[in-house]
Amino acid sequence: MASVETAPALAASWRRCRDDYNLDPNGAFPPMRLTDSEIRQRFERTLDRVEFGSGAMIHMRKVVRDTGYSVLFADRLGVVVKDFCDSETAHRLRDKGLAQGSVWNESVVGTNGIGTTLVERHGTFVIGSDHYHNRLKEFVCVSTPMVDPEGDILGVLTLAGNAGIQPGEARLLHRLVRDSAGWIETALFRNRFRSHFLIGLAQAPDINGEVFQSLLAVDDGGFVAGASESALRLLGAARADVLRQPVSELLGVPLRALEGGMGRLQRLDAQGGDAQYAYAFPNGRRSSVVVQPPAASSVRVRGPARQPAGPGFERLAGGEPRMQRNVELARRVADADLPILLQGETGTGKEAFARAIHMHSSRSDRPFVAVNCAAIPESLLDSELFGYEPGTFTGGLKQGKTGKVLASSGGTLFLDEIGDMPLELQTRLLRVLSEREVTPLGAVEPVPVALSLVCATHRDLERMVAEGSFRQDLYYRIHGVRIALPPLRERGDLCDLILSLAAGQKCSAGPLSLSAEALEWLVSHPWPGNIRQLSNVLRLLALTCDDGIVRVHDLPEEIRAGRQPASPGRDGPADTADANRDSLRNASDMAQRLRILQALRECNWAVSEAARHLGISRATLHRRMKEYELARPNG
């Protein structure tokens, strides 16, 4: 999220198009589009951002519905990975290339909202003739960048439509885009630091939107572990000057007084400045504090009490037999000196499972340190993992940095998406695991470490070993115990799981409830984002459902677009075959279908073996397979 600075940015962009890119304003069009395989890969890499941003993007689409605008999310290379397009003008935009998979890098198509925003790193609106390419002059693009919790640009949020608007209207649209981007950044920040103590900053004694976007994350030692872009602007400080600083010195706020006044607005005495206001409110299992940034002082912060993190094994297992077996295995090895490798698709709950292992072990009162190897730029991953000594390189913290490996000593180090770790760092990690010591960058002597290792990946590491993209010796070093987490669509307890998670969501009318038809749609959805996607959908429904009962028309478009409704008169066609195929009229029928599908998959579609596993005859299984139209997939 960033402010809009348009005129100078457009002039600079045109110069780049003419002098650096040598682009022809009448050249070939539309822009290049990735292959379907490449689109899937880029979508998977940004799935967490798309999921966390889906609520904001759906809200944007509702606001501009029937105005001819499309809502687009492009990644950091300018590739559109998600688009919301439901009007005639928006379909024309797709014809021009503003659709999923199209590349809008400035060096490819010239001045445009997405590409120019990525270069300038702040919001832009490009109206009509502001575009460099003549084929784009009938359109307007209002864009703003989004940054991840580490301050790196993760993509661009854009509204695109007809160019027949005035700059004043464009500024209003930009406010919508900017606020939505801020919502997505906040959701990502809160997820990244969900186990930390959060502090919101505000300029005035009001509990408003600024409070929830201007965030600092504080670790158990009272040090700042993360800062949102909005918080840095309020503090007037660079990220490097804030991170790892004692929050008490940074803010000068005695948290004990704030904790004592939780739930009400507090006025605090400012030291040499304006009055300070604070509001303490619960945030998950920790307290979050909202304060106005005052002058610095030497007040010491008392960190929040340590409490168990994340769901326990019982909740993770549910009624799914494979998960129950996984939990039993994890209980047995939680305290063993064996590395654990978790494998499963994106969103299957690998980090939650790793946290449950940690909390079940004798190390539960020691640090659990999570590192997403795919989320940290390759140039920073070395220093993030192994740390560095003071003065090692220009731009580093003056006091140096403790790496994640050393920070996890005595506890659990969780390396998520280890399959994305560069080969050079694989070699360093292997040495650390073999010798049980780490040498920070710039250090001479190694430092001993005692840690328990849990790794996770959605990739096929054996295939990567065969291809030479993952070290074989490291693979066997981390492969002490392998636990495979099933995707959501294959879980036999999917119906019960959805109902359980929905009951845990509170809306204005009480706990969230699902109509039979809505439950049917949710159970039949493939859930490519798995538990993470399901949780986000249910959270959205809790916010948008007025009477607390979710019906089919309340479901997000991406759910309803997955298949046709089950019967006529309820938003769908009167095709009897489709209705019979999709109409599982109650929860027990749906659960039975899923149990049969799970058994067939586990038995590699051997019908006799699956029938024995289910405790029914082969003829009965054939009849139910026909009833539910279950057939072995080709290949």
C-alpha positions in Angstrom: 0.0 0.0 0.0 1.4 3.4 -0.9 0.5 7.0 -1.7 -0.3 8.1 -5.2 2.3 10.2 -7.1 1.2 10.2 -10.7 2.5 13.0 -13.0 6.2 12.6 -12.4 5.9 8.9 -12.5 4.2 8.9 -15.9 6.8 11.3 -17.4 9.6 9.0 -16.1 7.8 5.9 -17.5 7.4 7.4 -21.0 11.2 8.2 -21.0 11.9 4.6 -20.1 9.6 3.3 -22.8 11.3 5.5 -25.4 14.9 5.5 -24.3 15.4 2.2 -22.4 12.9 -0.2 -23.8 12.8 1.1 -27.4 9.0 0.4 -27.5 6.8 1.2 -30.5 3.5 2.8 -29.3 1.9 1.2 -32.4 3.6 -2.1 -31.9 2.2 -5.6 -31.5 -0.7 -6.2 -29.1 -2.1 -7.8 -26.9 0.6 -8.5 -24.4 2.3 -11.9 -24.0 0.4 -14.5 -22.1 1.9 -17.4 -20.1 1.1 -21.0 -20.8 -1.6 -22.7 -18.7 1.2 -24.6 -16.8 3.1 -21.4 -16.1 -0.1 -19.7 -14.9 -0.8 -22.6 -12.5 2.8 -22.3 -11.1 2.6 -18.6 -10.6 -0.9 -18.9 -9.0 0.4 -21.5 -6.6 3.3 -19.3 -5.6 0.8 -16.5 -4.7 -2.0 -18.6 -3.4 -1.7 -17.4 0.2 -1.9 -13.7 -1.0 -4.9 -14.4 -3.3 -6.6 -16.3 -0.4 -6.0 -13.6 2.1 -7.0 -10.9 -0.4 -10.1 -12.6 -1.8 -12.4 -10.9 0.7 -11.0 -7.4 -0.2 -11.1 -8.1 -3.9 -14.7 -9.4 -3.7 -15.6 -6.2 -1.8 -14.0 -4.1 -4.5 -15.9 -5.9 -7.2 -19.2 -5.3 -5.3 -18.4 -1.6 -4.9 -17.7 -1.1 -8.7 -20.3 -3.7 -9.9 -21.9 -2.6 -13.2 -19.4 0.3 -13.6 -17.3 -1.6 -16.2 -14.3 -2.2 -13.9 -12.3 -5.3 -13.4 -10.4 -6.1 -10.2 -6.9 -7.6 -10.9 -4.1 -8.9 -8.8 -0.7 -9.1 -10.4 2.5 -10.6 -8.9 5.8 -8.9 -8.5 6.7 -9.6 -12.2 3.5 -8.0 -13.5 1.8 -11.3 -14.3 -2.0 -11.2 -13.6 -2.7 -14.2 -11.3 -6.3 -13.4 -10.4 -9.0 -11.3 -12.0 -12.6 -10.6 -11.1 -14.5 -9.7 -14.2 -18.3 -9.7 -14.5 -19.4 -6.9 -16.9 -19.4 -6.3 -20.6 -16.7 -3.7 -20.4 -14.6 -6.0 -18.2 -14.8 -8.7 -20.8 -13.5 -6.2 -23.4 -10.6 -5.7 -21.0 -9.9 -9.4 -21.1 -9.9 -9.2 -24.9 -7.2 -6.6 -24.5 -5.1 -9.0 -22.4 -6.1 -7.8 -18.9 -6.8 -11.3 -17.8 -5.2 -14.1 -15.8 -1.8 -15.1 -17.2 -1.1 -11.9 -19.1 2.2 -10.1 -18.6 2.0 -6.3 -17.9 5.6 -5.6 -17.1 6.4 -2.0 -18.2 9.2 -3.1 -20.4 6.8 -5.3 -22.4 3.7 -3.2 -22.9 4.9 0.3 -21.9 3.3 2.7 -19.4 0.4 1.0 -17.6 -1.0 0.8 -14.1 0.5 -2.5 -13.1 4.0 -2.3 -14.7 4.6 1.4 -13.8 3.5 0.8 -10.2 6.0 -2.0 -9.9 8.8 0.2 -11.2 7.9 3.3 -9.2 6.9 1.4 -6.0 4.0 3.7 -5.3 0.4 4.0 -6.4 -0.4 5.3 -9.9 -3.5 5.9 -12.0 -3.0 5.8 -15.8 -5.9 7.4 -17.7 -6.4 7.1 -21.4 -3.6 8.9 -23.3 -1.3 8.5 -20.3 -0.7 5.0 -21.6 2.3 4.6 -23.9 0.7 2.1 -26.3 -2.0 3.5 -28.5 -4.2 0.4 -28.1 -4.6 1.1 -24.4 -5.7 4.7 -24.6 -9.4 3.9 -24.2 -8.8 2.5 -20.7 -7.9 3.6 -17.2 -5.8 1.6 -14.6 -5.8 2.6 -11.0 -3.1 0.6 -9.1 -1.3 0.4 -5.9 1.6 -1.9 -4.8 1.3 -4.3 -1.9 4.2 -5.3 0.4 4.7 -8.4 2.5 5.5 -8.3 6.2 9.2 -8.1 5.4 8.8 -4.9 3.3 9.2 -6.5 -0.1 6.7 -5.9 -3.0 4.6 -8.9 -3.4 2.3 -7.6 -6.2 -0.1 -4.9 -7.5 -3.8 -4.5 -6.9 -5.6 -2.8 -9.8 -9.0 -1.5 -11.0 -9.2 -1.3 -14.7 -12.0 0.1 -16.8 -13.1 2.8 -19.4 -11.0 5.9 -19.6 -14.0 8.3 -19.5 -13.3 9.5 -15.9 -11.7 12.6 -14.4 -8.6 12.7 -12.2 -10.8 13.4 -9.2 -12.8 10.2 -9.8 -9.5 8.3 -10.3 -8.4 9.5 -6.9 -11.6 8.2 -5.3 -11.0 4.8 -7.0 -7.4 4.9 -5.9 -8.6 5.3 -2.3 -10.7 2.2 -2.7 -7.7 0.3 -4.2 -5.3 1.6 -1.5 -7.6 0.7 1.4 -8.2 -2.8 0.0 -4.4 -3.3 -0.5 -4.0 -2.2 3.1 -6.5 -4.7 4.3 -4.7 -7.5 2.4 -1.3 -6.4 3.8 -2.8 -6.4 7.3 -4.2 -9.9 6.9 -0.8 -11.2 5.7 1.0 -9.3 8.5 -1.3 -10.7 11.2 -0.9 -14.2 9.8 2.8 -14.0 9.6 3.1 -12.8 13.2 0.0 -14.6 14.6 2.1 -16.0 17.5 3.5 -12.5 18.4 2.3 -9.7 20.6 0.7 -7.1 18.3 0.7 -3.3 18.9 -1.3 -0.9 16.7 -0.3 2.7 16.3 -2.6 5.7 15.9 -2.2 9.4 15.5 -5.4 10.3 17.4 -7.4 8.8 20.3 -9.8 7.0 18.0 -10.2 3.3 17.4 -10.3 3.4 13.6 -8.9 1.7 10.5 -5.5 3.2 11.0 -5.2 1.3 14.3 -5.6 -2.0 12.7 -3.1 -1.4 9.8 -0.3 0.4 11.7 1.1 -2.7 13.4 4.2 -3.7 15.3 4.9 -7.4 16.1 6.7 -8.0 19.4 8.4 -11.3 20.3 8.5 -12.9 23.8 11.6 -11.0 24.7 9.9 -7.6 24.1 11.8 -6.9 20.8 10.2 -5.7 17.6 10.0 -8.6 15.2 7.9 -6.9 12.4 6.5 -3.6 11.4 3.9 -2.8 8.8 4.5 0.0 6.2 1.8 2.1 7.8 3.5 1.8 11.3 6.9 2.8 9.8 5.3 5.9 8.3 3.8 6.9 11.6 7.1 6.3 13.4 9.0 8.2 10.7 11.6 5.4 10.8 13.2 2.9 8.4 12.5 -0.8 8.9 16.1 -1.5 9.8 16.0 1.1 12.6 12.9 -0.5 14.2 13.4 -4.3 13.9 15.1 -6.0 16.9 14.7 -2.8 19.0 13.2 -3.1 22.5 9.6 -1.9 22.0 9.8 -0.1 25.4 12.6 2.1 24.1 10.8 2.6 20.8 7.5 3.6 22.2 8.1 4.5 25.8 4.8 2.8 27.0 4.4 0.8 30.2 2.4 -2.2 28.9 1.5 -3.2 32.4 -0.8 -0.2 32.7 -2.3 -0.9 29.3 -3.0 -4.5 30.2 -4.7 -3.4 33.3 -7.0 -1.2 31.3 -7.9 -3.7 28.6 -11.2 -3.1 26.9 -11.4 0.6 27.4 -9.8 3.7 25.9 -7.0 5.0 28.1 -5.4 8.4 28.2 -1.8 8.3 29.2 0.5 11.2 30.2 2.7 12.2 27.4 6.4 12.9 28.2 7.1 16.3 26.6 4.4 16.0 23.9 0.8 15.6 23.2 -1.5 13.3 25.2 -1.3 9.6 24.5 -4.2 7.3 24.1 -4.3 3.6 24.3 -6.7 0.7 23.8 -5.9 -2.9 24.7 -7.9 -5.6 23.1 -7.6 -9.4 22.8 -6.0 -10.8 19.7 -6.3 -14.6 19.6 -4.5 -16.0 22.6 -2.4 -12.9 23.2 -3.3 -9.3 24.0 -2.8 -6.6 21.4 -2.3 -3.0 22.4 -3.2 0.1 20.5 -1.2 3.2 21.3 -0.3 6.6 19.9 3.5 6.8 19.3 5.0 9.0 22.0 8.5 10.2 22.7 11.0 7.5 23.5 11.7 6.5 27.1 13.4 3.7 29.0 10.3 2.0 30.3 10.7 -1.8 30.2 8.1 -4.0 28.5 6.8 -7.0 30.2 6.1 -9.6 27.4 2.9 -11.6 27.3 2.8 -14.9 29.1 3.7 -18.0 27.0 0.7 -20.1 26.1 0.2 -23.1 23.9 0.2 -22.2 20.2 -2.2 -23.5 17.6 -4.7 -26.4 17.5 -3.9 -29.6 19.3 -3.5 -33.0 17.8 -7.1 -34.0 18.5 -8.5 -31.1 16.5 -6.1 -31.7 13.6 -7.0 -35.4 13.4 -10.8 -35.0 13.4 -12.5 -38.1 12.0 -10.0 -38.7 9.2 -8.3 -42.1 9.5 -5.1 -41.0 7.8 -4.8 -37.9 10.0 -5.5 -40.1 13.1 -2.6 -42.4 12.1 -0.4 -39.3 11.4 -1.2 -38.0 14.9 -0.4 -41.3 16.5 3.0 -41.5 14.7 3.8 -37.8 15.6 3.0 -38.5 19.3 5.5 -41.3 19.3 8.4 -39.4 17.7 7.8 -35.9 19.1 10.6 -36.4 21.6 12.8 -38.7 19.5 16.0 -37.4 18.1 14.7 -37.8 14.6 14.0 -35.0 12.0 10.4 -35.0 10.7 9.4 -34.3 7.1 5.8 -33.2 6.5 4.6 -33.4 2.9 1.3 -32.1 1.6 -0.3 -29.6 -0.8 -0.3 -25.9 0.0 -2.7 -25.1 2.8 -3.0 -28.6 4.3 -1.9 -27.4 7.7 1.7 -28.3 7.7 2.8 -25.5 10.0 -0.1 -26.2 12.4 0.9 -29.8 12.5 4.5 -28.8 13.2 3.4 -26.6 16.0 1.3 -29.4 17.5 4.4 -31.6 17.4 6.4 -28.9 19.2 3.7 -28.4 21.9 3.5 -32.2 22.5 7.2 -32.4 23.1 9.3 -31.7 26.1 10.5 -28.6 24.3 7.1 -26.9 24.4 8.4 -24.1 26.7 11.3 -23.4 24.3 11.2 -21.4 21.0 9.3 -22.6 17.9 10.9 -20.8 15.0 9.3 -21.0 11.6 11.0 -20.1 8.4 9.3 -20.1 5.0 12.1 -20.8 2.6 9.9 -19.8 -0.4 8.9 -16.4 1.1 12.3 -15.0 1.8 14.3 -13.7 -1.1 17.3 -15.9 -2.0 19.7 -13.0 -1.3 18.4 -12.7 2.3 17.8 -16.4 3.1 21.4 -17.0 4.1 21.5 -14.2 6.7 18.0 -15.0 7.9 18.9 -18.6 8.6 22.4 -18.3 9.9 22.6 -14.6 11.1 25.6 -12.3 10.8 28.1 -10.5 12.9 28.2 -6.7 13.4 29.7 -4.9 10.4 29.5 -7.9 8.1 28.0 -5.9 5.3 26.7 -2.5 4.4 23.1 -2.0 5.3 23.1 -4.7 8.0 22.0 -4.0 11.6 24.9 -2.4 13.6 24.5 -5.0 16.3 24.4 -7.9 13.9 21.6 -10.4 13.7 20.8 -13.7 15.4 19.8 -16.2 12.7 16.8 -18.4 12.8 18.8 -21.6 13.4 20.5 -20.2 16.5 17.3 -18.6 17.7 15.7 -22.0 17.7 18.4 -23.7 19.8 16.8 -25.8 22.5 13.5 -25.7 20.7 12.1 -26.6 17.3 13.2 -25.2 13.9 10.4 -25.5 11.3 11.7 -25.1 7.7 8.6 -24.6 5.5 8.9 -25.2 1.8 12.4 -26.6 2.1 12.1 -27.8 -1.5 12.5 -24.1 -2.5 15.8 -23.7 -0.8 18.7 -22.9 -3.2 21.4 -25.6 -3.6 24.1 -23.5 -2.0 22.1 -23.0 1.2 21.3 -26.7 1.2 25.0 -27.4 1.6 25.3 -25.0 4.5 22.2 -26.4 6.2 23.5 -30.0 5.8 26.8 -28.9 7.5 24.8 -27.4 10.4 22.7 -30.5 10.8 25.7 -32.8 10.6 27.9 -30.9 13.0 25.3 -29.4 15.2 26.9 -25.9 15.1 26.4 -22.8 13.0 28.8 -20.1 11.9 27.1 -16.7 11.3 28.2 -14.7 8.4 31.3 -12.8 9.3 32.1 -15.0 12.3 35.3 -17.0 12.8 34.2 -19.5 15.5 31.1 -21.7 15.1 28.4 -21.7 17.8 26.9 -25.0 19.0 23.1 -25.4 18.5 20.7 -28.0 19.9 17.5 -28.1 17.9 14.8 -30.4 16.8 14.1 -30.1 13.1 10.7 -30.3 11.3 10.7 -29.6 7.6 7.7 -29.3 5.2 7.2 -29.2 1.5 4.5 -29.5 -1.2 7.1 -30.7 -3.7 8.2 -34.2 -4.7 11.7 -34.2 -3.1 12.6 -37.7 -4.5 12.0 -36.5 -8.0 14.0 -33.3 -7.3 16.9 -35.5 -6.0 16.7 -37.5 -9.2 16.8 -34.3 -11.2 19.7 -32.8 -9.2 17.8 -29.8 -7.8 17.8 -31.2 -4.2 20.8 -32.7 -2.5 20.4 -36.4 -1.9 22.4 -36.3 1.4 20.3 -33.5 2.8 17.1 -35.4 1.8 18.1 -38.4 3.9 19.2 -36.1 6.7 15.8 -34.5 7.0 13.8 -37.7 6.2 13.9 -39.3 9.6 10.2 -39.7 9.7 7.8 -38.8 6.8 4.3 -37.7 7.5 2.0 -37.1 4.5 -1.0 -34.8 5.1 -3.9 -35.5 2.9 -5.5 -32.7 0.8 -8.9 -31.5 2.0 -10.8 -33.0 -1.0 -9.7 -36.5 0.1 -10.6 -36.2 3.7 -13.3 -38.6 4.8 -14.4 -36.2 7.5 -14.8 -33.2 5.2 -18.5 -32.7 6.0 -17.9 -32.8 9.7 -14.8 -30.6 9.4 -16.7 -27.9 7.5 -19.6 -28.0 10.0 -17.1 -27.8 13.0 -15.1 -24.9 11.5 -18.4 -23.0 10.6 -19.7 -23.4 14.2 -16.5 -21.8 15.4 -17.2 -18.7 13.3 -19.2 -16.0 15.0 -21.4 -13.5 13.1 -23.8 -10.9 14.2 -26.6 -13.5 14.6 -24.4 -15.9 16.6 -22.6 -19.0 15.4 -22.4 -19.5 11.6 -24.9 -22.1 10.3 -25.0 -23.7 6.8 -28.1 -24.6 4.8 -28.1 -28.2 3.4 -27.6 -26.8 -0.1 -24.7 -24.6 0.9 -23.0 -27.4 2.7 -23.4 -29.6 -0.4 -21.6 -27.0 -2.5 -18.8 -26.6 0.0 -18.3 -30.4 0.3 -18.2 -30.8 -3.5 -15.7 -28.0 -4.0 -12.1 -29.2 -4.8 -10.4 -26.7 -2.4 -7.1 -26.2 -4.1 -6.0 -24.1 -1.1 -7.2 -26.8 1.3 -7.7 -25.9 5.0 -6.4 -22.4 4.6 -8.8 -21.6 1.8 -11.7 -23.1 3.6 -11.0 -21.2 6.8 -10.8 -17.9 4.8 -14.1 -18.6 3.0 -15.8 -19.3 6.3 -14.4 -16.1 7.9 -15.7 -14.2 4.9 -19.1 -15.7 5.2 -19.3 -14.9 8.9 -18.7 -11.2 8.0 -21.1 -11.0 5.0 -24.0 -13.3 6.0 -26.7 -11.1 7.7 -28.9 -13.7 9.5 -26.2 -16.2 10.3 -27.4 -18.9 7.9 -25.3 -19.4 4.8 -27.3 -20.2 1.6 -26.0 -20.9 -1.9 -26.3 -17.3 -3.0 -24.1 -16.2 -0.1 -21.2 -18.4 -1.2 -18.3 -16.6 -2.9 -18.3 -16.7 -6.7 -15.2 -18.9 -6.9 -17.2 -21.6 -5.0 -20.4 -21.3 -7.1 -18.3 -21.2 -10.3 -16.9 -24.7 -9.6 -20.1 -26.5 -10.7 -23.8 -26.0 -11.4 -26.3 -25.9 -8.6 -28.0 -29.1 -7.8 -31.6 -28.5 -8.8 -33.9 -26.1 -10.7 -35.5 -23.2 -8.9 -32.4 -22.6 -6.8 -30.2 -20.5 -9.0 -29.6 -23.4 -11.5 -30.8 -25.1 -14.6 -33.4 -27.9 -14.7 -31.0 -30.6 -16.0 -32.1 -33.7 -14.2 -28.9 -35.6 -14.8 -26.8 -32.8 -13.3 -29.2 -32.6 -10.4 -29.0 -36.3 -9.7 -25.2 -36.3 -10.0 -24.6 -33.4 -7.6 -27.6 -33.6 -5.3 -26.4 -35.3 -2.1 -29.4 -34.4 0.0 -28.0 -34.6 3.5 -24.7 -34.7 5.4 -24.7 -38.5 5.8 -24.9 -39.1 2.1 -22.1 -36.6 1.4 -19.9 -38.2 4.1 -20.7 -41.7 2.6 -19.6 -40.6 -0.8 -16.4 -39.2 0.5 -15.7 -42.3 2.5 -16.1 -44.5 -0.6 -13.9 -42.2 -2.6 -11.2 -42.2 0.1 -11.3 -46.0 0.3 -11.0 -46.4 -3.5 -8.0 -44.0 -3.6 -6.3 -45.7 -0.7 -6.8 -49.1 -2.4 -5.7 -47.8 -5.8 -9.2 -48.3 -7.1 -9.2 -52.0 -6.5 -12.9 -52.5 -5.9 -12.8 -55.8 -4.0 -10.1 -54.5 -1.6 -12.0 -51.2 -1.1 -15.2 -53.1 -0.4 -13.5 -55.2 2.3 -12.0 -52.0 3.7 -15.5 -50.4 3.9 -17.2 -53.6 5.2 -19.6 -53.9 2.3 -20.1 -56.4 -0.6 -18.5 -55.8 -4.0 -21.9 -55.6 -5.6 -23.0 -52.9 -3.1 -19.9 -50.9 -3.7 -20.4 -51.1 -7.5 -24.0 -49.9 -7.0 -22.9 -46.9 -4.9 -20.1 -46.0 -7.3 -22.7 -45.9 -10.0 -25.1 -43.9 -7.8 -22.4 -41.3 -7.0 -20.8 -41.5 -10.5 -17.4 -42.5 -9.1 -15.1 -43.8 -11.7 -11.4 -44.5 -11.8 -9.6 -41.4 -13.3 -7.8 -41.9 -16.6 -4.1 -42.4 -16.3 
